Amino acid sequence: MDAGANATTAVAGSNAAGSAARGSSARIDNHQSGAVALDLSYQELKTVADVQEAVRGKMAALAAASRGGRAPPIMGVRLCYNSLTSIKGLAAALSAEIPGALECVTWLDLSTNNLTRIEDDVLQFAQLTSLYLHSNNIRHLADVKKLAALSHLTKLTMHNNTWVESDAPPTGPGADEGAGALGAAGHDGAFGVPGAAATSAGAGATFIVKRDGTVVHIQKRTKRLESSRFYREQILWALRDTKLRNVDFMAISQQDRQATVTWSNVHLRPRAPPKKAEGSELQ
């Protein structure tokens, strides 16, 4: 983790305002600049609007605790362990509350939320050196490609992004007439049979009952992003023009770089068109 992530708790002032500010989760960075990182983890934040309101409160507390009445520079924001499903509008929200946010914020911790995509807002923080996105629900490794725009990026985490897939039969127009959507146990649902239900069959499966009484078991499988083939090589190749030195808290080795080049030569090399068999052309 960066220095900002391991910094000591900021406390200042001996008056009433200073005492109130001691409860703030802002943390002083170890750098001589006096910049701080805002800790907004475990705040049950669900939307960017929630984030903006929380940042506003932290900045007010820091300003009240400061001798000059102004909050110190902000160099990082920790938003982990919340319930964010999207960060669309995050750049504007932080800019509205943090002076020069797009230039001074050098690390963002968005881990352990419910994000499903890497949205373009993160690219507006042009000075980012560290970005933590692990333990979300991001499904597409291709999303990493856009982070190539962050030329100063040195640390990235993407591990433990998981989601659940099932082999439930399709529903709706064109689906098998007998298969219905999952319903509540004991209720008439899309099955057309009183009492037809979707019933739990353990942690890894459920089952539904079709109109003809057939029981269809549905297997649920947890998918993990780092289980993708050549996961590390794809990340390194996508971000080869950045200053990336660490992925998933592991330093990038020379062996990693060689494996990435080998992977790109095999999988990204343009393929020659198939040769036509002699005499196959029309006369």
Backbone torsions as a table, in degrees:
resi	resn	phi	psi	omega
1	MET	NA	155.1	179.6
2	ASP	-74.5	172.8	179.6
3	ALA	-60.4	-37.5	-178.6
4	GLY	-63.2	-33.9	-177.0
5	ALA	-73.3	-22.0	-177.2
6	ASN	-111.6	21.2	-172.7
7	ALA	-77.3	165.3	-178.6
8	THR	-86.7	156.6	-174.7
9	THR	-67.5	134.8	-179.2
10	ALA	-84.1	124.8	173.3
11	VAL	-135.4	141.5	-179.1
12	ALA	-157.2	151.0	173.6
13	GLY	85.7	149.0	178.6
14	SER	-113.8	-5.7	179.1
15	ASN	-82.7	-175.5	-175.3
16	ALA	-63.2	-39.9	-179.6
17	ALA	-64.4	-39.5	179.6
18	GLY	-66.0	-37.3	179.1
19	SER	-64.8	-39.5	178.9
20	ALA	-64.8	-34.6	-176.6
21	ALA	-71.4	-17.1	-179.3
22	ARG	-63.5	-20.6	178.3
23	GLY	-81.2	-6.5	-178.5
24	SER	-66.2	148.3	179.1
25	SER	-94.8	8.1	176.0
26	ALA	-65.1	145.2	-176.5
27	ARG	-129.4	137.5	-179.1
28	ILE	-75.9	133.8	176.4
29	ASP	-78.5	155.6	-178.2
30	ASN	-76.8	-12.1	-179.8
31	HIS	-68.1	153.7	-178.4
32	GLN	-67.2	-14.6	-177.8
33	SER	-66.0	-19.8	-177.4
34	GLY	77.8	9.8	178.6
35	ALA	-65.2	152.5	-178.7
36	VAL	-124.1	162.8	174.2
37	ALA	-115.2	133.5	178.9
38	LEU	-85.7	126.0	178.9
39	ASP	-101.5	106.3	179.2
40	LEU	-115.0	25.7	178.7
41	SER	-74.1	156.3	177.6
42	TYR	55.9	37.3	-179.7
43	GLN	-105.3	3.1	-178.2
44	GLU	57.7	36.9	179.2
45	LEU	-77.7	131.6	-177.0
46	LYS	-114.3	-25.9	-176.4
47	THR	-132.8	165.4	176.5
48	VAL	-64.1	-32.0	175.6
49	ALA	-61.6	-39.3	175.6
50	ASP	-62.1	-41.2	179.5
51	VAL	-61.4	-46.8	-178.1
52	GLN	-61.0	-42.0	179.3
53	GLU	-64.3	-41.0	179.3
54	ALA	-65.8	-41.8	178.2
55	VAL	-62.7	-41.4	179.4
56	ARG	-58.0	-42.6	178.8
57	GLY	-66.2	-41.3	178.9
58	LYS	-64.5	-43.2	-179.0
59	MET	-65.2	-38.0	177.6
60	ALA	-64.3	-40.6	178.8
61	ALA	-65.5	-40.8	178.6
62	LEU	-65.4	-40.8	178.7
63	ALA	-63.9	-40.4	179.8
64	ALA	-66.3	-30.5	-178.7
65	ALA	-83.8	-11.4	-176.5
66	SER	-86.7	142.3	178.5
67	ARG	-61.4	-37.2	-178.2
68	GLY	-86.9	-2.1	-179.9
69	GLY	76.0	14.7	179.3
70	ARG	-126.1	140.8	178.6
71	ALA	-69.9	145.7	177.2
72	PRO	-69.9	169.1	177.3
73	PRO	-60.9	147.7	179.5
74	ILE	-107.3	122.4	-178.0
75	MET	-111.0	-5.5	178.6
76	GLY	-162.8	154.8	179.6
77	VAL	-134.0	123.3	178.5
78	ARG	-101.3	114.1	-178.8
79	LEU	-119.3	20.8	-177.5
80	CYS	-72.1	162.6	178.4
81	TYR	57.1	49.0	171.7
82	ASN	-126.0	-161.5	-177.1
83	SER	-127.7	36.5	-179.4
84	LEU	-70.7	132.1	175.8
85	THR	-106.0	-12.8	179.9
86	SER	-155.1	148.6	174.2
87	ILE	-115.7	19.2	177.6
88	LYS	-62.2	124.1	-177.3
89	GLY	93.8	0.6	-177.4
90	LEU	-64.3	-41.1	-179.0
91	ALA	-60.4	-44.8	179.7
92	ALA	-66.8	-39.0	-178.6
93	ALA	-64.8	-45.7	179.8
94	LEU	-69.4	-36.6	178.8
95	SER	-63.7	-32.5	-179.6
96	ALA	-70.0	-24.7	-175.4
97	GLU	-111.2	-24.2	-176.9
98	ILE	-115.7	115.0	179.0
99	PRO	-57.6	127.4	177.6
100	GLY	64.0	31.1	-174.6
101	ALA	-56.4	-42.0	-174.7
102	LEU	-67.3	-21.1	179.5
103	GLU	-100.5	-30.0	-173.1
104	CYS	-97.5	-21.3	179.8
105	VAL	-76.7	117.6	-177.5
106	THR	-109.3	-9.0	173.6
107	TRP	-148.3	145.4	178.4
108	LEU	-130.6	132.0	175.4
109	ASP	-112.2	102.9	-179.9
110	LEU	-110.5	18.1	-176.8
111	SER	-70.7	159.8	175.6
112	THR	55.6	54.4	170.4
113	ASN	-126.4	-154.7	179.4
114	ASN	-123.8	34.2	-179.1
115	LEU	-70.1	139.5	179.3
116	THR	-111.6	-14.8	179.9
117	ARG	-139.1	158.7	168.7
118	ILE	-92.4	106.5	-174.3
119	GLU	-88.6	157.3	-172.2
120	ASP	-64.9	-18.2	-179.2
121	ASP	-55.8	-34.8	-177.1
122	VAL	-64.7	-24.1	-178.3
123	LEU	-72.4	-16.1	-179.8
124	GLN	-75.0	-15.0	175.9
125	PHE	-88.3	80.5	-168.0
126	ALA	-65.8	-19.6	-176.9
127	GLN	-97.6	9.9	-178.0
128	LEU	-58.6	130.1	172.3
129	THR	-110.1	-23.5	-178.5
130	SER	-135.6	132.6	-179.8
131	LEU	-138.7	121.5	-177.5
132	TYR	-110.4	114.1	-177.2
133	LEU	-124.3	12.8	-177.3
134	HIS	-71.2	161.2	177.2
135	SER	59.1	47.0	170.7
136	ASN	-119.5	-155.3	178.4
137	ASN	-123.7	33.1	-178.7
138	ILE	-71.7	122.9	-172.8
139	ARG	-98.9	-24.4	-168.2
140	HIS	-110.2	110.6	178.3
141	LEU	-63.0	-24.8	179.2
142	ALA	-62.2	-22.2	178.4
143	ASP	-60.2	-24.9	-178.3
144	VAL	-63.0	-27.8	-176.1
145	LYS	-55.0	-36.8	-177.2
146	LYS	-66.6	-21.0	-179.6
147	LEU	-71.3	-7.8	175.9
148	ALA	-61.5	-19.9	177.5
149	ALA	-70.8	-16.6	178.5
150	LEU	-89.7	83.7	-171.1
151	SER	-66.7	-18.5	-178.9
152	HIS	-94.4	0.5	-174.1
153	LEU	-63.3	126.4	178.4
154	THR	-118.0	-25.9	-178.2
155	LYS	-130.5	135.7	178.8
156	LEU	-145.2	138.4	171.8
157	THR	-123.5	135.4	179.4
158	MET	-135.8	0.7	-174.0
159	HIS	-71.3	163.3	177.0
160	ASN	59.6	30.4	168.0
161	ASN	-86.2	115.7	-172.9
162	THR	-128.8	157.7	173.4
163	TRP	-155.9	167.3	-176.4
164	VAL	-112.4	131.2	173.5
165	GLU	-117.9	148.8	177.7
166	SER	-131.9	163.0	177.5
167	ASP	-103.8	37.5	178.8
168	ALA	-61.9	143.0	178.6
169	PRO	-65.2	148.4	179.8
170	PRO	-64.8	152.2	177.8
171	THR	-125.5	167.8	177.9
172	GLY	93.8	-169.9	-177.8
173	PRO	-55.8	132.5	177.6
174	GLY	89.1	-8.3	-179.4
175	ALA	-81.6	165.1	176.7
176	ASP	-57.0	127.4	-173.2
177	GLU	-57.0	-31.8	-176.1
178	GLY	-79.4	-18.7	-173.5
179	ALA	-88.6	130.3	-179.2
180	GLY	-115.5	166.8	176.7
181	ALA	-73.7	156.7	178.7
182	LEU	-61.6	133.4	-179.9
183	GLY	-126.3	179.3	-179.7
184	ALA	-83.6	141.9	-177.2
185	ALA	-59.7	134.1	175.4
186	GLY	83.0	6.0	-179.3
187	HIS	-116.2	154.3	172.5
188	ASP	-72.3	122.2	-177.4
189	GLY	-121.2	-146.5	-178.6
190	ALA	-76.1	1.4	-177.7
191	PHE	-81.5	-21.6	-178.6
192	GLY	75.5	12.5	-179.6
193	VAL	-126.2	125.7	178.1
194	PRO	-56.0	130.5	177.8
195	GLY	84.5	-2.8	177.2
196	ALA	-62.9	137.9	-169.3
197	ALA	-147.5	159.8	166.8
198	ALA	-102.5	117.2	-171.9
199	THR	-120.6	139.1	179.5
200	SER	-63.5	137.0	178.1
201	ALA	-125.5	34.3	-178.8
202	GLY	110.3	175.1	-173.5
203	ALA	-65.6	-28.7	-173.3
204	GLY	-101.7	-0.6	-174.7
205	ALA	-155.1	159.5	169.6
206	THR	-134.4	174.5	173.4
207	PHE	-144.0	155.2	175.3
208	ILE	-124.2	157.6	178.2
209	VAL	-110.7	123.5	-179.7
210	LYS	-81.2	171.5	-177.1
211	ARG	-58.0	-33.7	-178.4
212	ASP	-85.0	6.8	178.1
213	GLY	90.1	-2.9	180.0
214	THR	-69.8	135.7	177.1
215	VAL	-92.3	125.0	179.2
216	VAL	-112.9	117.1	178.5
217	HIS	-84.2	138.2	-179.6
218	ILE	-115.9	116.1	178.3
219	GLN	-88.0	133.6	176.4
220	LYS	-108.3	133.2	-178.5
221	ARG	-123.7	131.8	175.9
222	THR	-84.8	123.3	178.7
223	LYS	-99.7	146.7	-179.2
224	ARG	-130.6	132.1	-173.5
225	LEU	-59.5	-40.8	-177.0
226	GLU	-72.1	-3.8	173.7
227	SER	-81.2	-7.8	176.8
228	SER	-60.1	143.0	178.4
229	ARG	-61.7	134.4	178.1
230	PHE	56.9	40.2	-178.6
231	TYR	-54.4	-54.1	-176.3
232	ARG	-67.2	-41.5	-179.9
233	GLU	-62.0	-39.2	-179.5
234	GLN	-65.6	-39.6	178.2
235	ILE	-64.9	-46.7	-177.8
236	LEU	-64.2	-38.0	179.4
237	TRP	-68.5	-42.6	-179.3
238	ALA	-62.8	-31.5	-175.5
239	LEU	-111.8	28.0	-175.9
240	ARG	-66.1	-21.2	-178.7
241	ASP	-94.7	5.0	175.0
242	THR	-95.8	-173.1	178.3
243	LYS	-99.3	24.2	-174.3
244	LEU	-55.2	127.0	179.3
245	ARG	-126.1	-11.1	-173.7
246	ASN	-147.2	127.2	177.4
247	VAL	-126.1	127.5	179.5
248	ASP	55.8	41.9	177.4
249	PHE	64.8	19.9	176.5
250	MET	-123.2	128.6	179.7
251	ALA	-63.4	145.0	178.1
252	ILE	-81.3	119.3	-177.7
253	SER	-91.7	168.0	175.3
254	GLN	-63.5	-33.7	177.1
255	GLN	-64.3	-38.8	176.0
256	ASP	-59.0	-44.4	-176.9
257	ARG	-67.5	-39.0	178.1
258	GLN	-66.3	-40.4	178.3
259	ALA	-64.1	-35.1	179.6
260	THR	-66.8	-42.6	178.2
261	VAL	-63.6	-42.6	178.5
262	THR	-61.4	-45.4	178.9
263	TRP	-59.7	-43.9	-178.4
264	SER	-66.0	-36.8	179.3
265	ASN	-65.7	-35.3	-177.3
266	VAL	-81.5	-43.2	-170.2
267	HIS	-99.2	-19.3	-176.7
268	LEU	-112.1	-4.6	-179.9
269	ARG	-68.3	131.7	179.0
270	PRO	-57.2	134.5	-179.6
271	ARG	-89.3	136.9	178.5
272	ALA	-70.6	142.8	178.6
273	PRO	-63.2	147.1	-179.7
274	PRO	-61.7	141.5	178.9
275	LYS	-73.4	140.8	178.5
276	LYS	-82.9	137.6	178.1
277	ALA	-66.7	144.7	-179.9
278	GLU	-60.9	134.5	178.0
279	GLY	82.1	5.0	-177.6
280	SER	-83.3	-18.7	179.8
281	GLU	-73.5	146.2	178.5
282	LEU	-69.5	138.0	179.0
283	GLN	-83.5	NA	NA
